Amino acid sequence: MRENAVPDADLRAQLKPDQKVIAENDEEIGEIVDIHTRGSAEYIHIRRYGPGQDDIYVPVVGVERVVANRVFLRLSALDLLGKAWHELPAS
């Protein structure tokens, strides 16, 4: 585990609105708006930075770690392009 990272068991409890979201390549892509539950899965609602950027919904399992007010994803910014991340899955 990396220094100051939260253990996986506590990961979900550490996700909060307004935290910065960092893609795998250390690119800050947005901020958490909320967490949504659909069936047994949970999704992070992320408001992306930049003009024309849609909000996206990333499964909580896509989070690698939380350090202070920063959430690091297991996904790169490129992984988030071209997929239907902007649609919250139906329950």
N, C-alpha and C positions, 0 to 999 in steps of 0.2 A: 504494500500500500504506500502511496506517495505521502510525503510529509504534509500534515494538516488536513489530509483527506478524511472524509467521514466514512466509517465502515458501511458496507452495503446494506446491512440490516437496518440502519438508521437513515438510509438515503432518502426515502420518500418523505420522511418527517422533516427533512432539511430543505425541501423545495418550497419556496415562498414567492409570492408576487414581488415584482420589481428586481429580482436577482438577474444579473447579467448572464447571458447564455453564450458559451464559447464553443465553437466547432472544433473538431479534432485537430485542425491545422492552426490552432490558437487565434482564429478569427472571431471577433466578437460579432455575433449575428443579431442579437436582440435581447429582449427581457421577458421574463415569465409574467403572464397575465393571470393565469389560474391553472388548476389541475382538474381534469375531467375524468370521471370513471364511466367506462362503457363495458358492461358485463364484468369480467374479472380483470380487465386491463385498465391501466391508468395512462392518461395522455397529458403532456405539458402543453398548454396553450402559450405560444411564443409570439410576441409582437416583434417582427423583424424590422431592422433599421433600413432606411433608404427609401427613396421615392419608388412607388410602384411595387413595393414588396408586400406580399400577402402575409397575414398571420398564418402560422403553421401549427400543427398538432403532432408532437413527437412522442412516441411511447416512452414511458418512464424508464423502461429497460434500455433505452438508448443513452442513458446518462452514465458516464464513466465514474464521475466523482463530483463532490461539492466541496469547495474550499472558500470559506468565508462567504462573501456575497456573490460568488461566481460558480456557475454550473457548467461543467465540462461534458460535452457530448462525445459519444463513440463514433459520431458521424462527422464527415467533413462538410464544408459548405457546398461542395460539388455534389455530395450525396443527397443534399436537400433540393437540388434542382431537378426539374423534369418529372417529379413524382407527385402524387395527389396528397402531399402533406398538408395542404390548405383545407382539406375536408376532414372534419371530425368523424370517425367511424360511427356507424349506427350502433345503438345499444343492443 
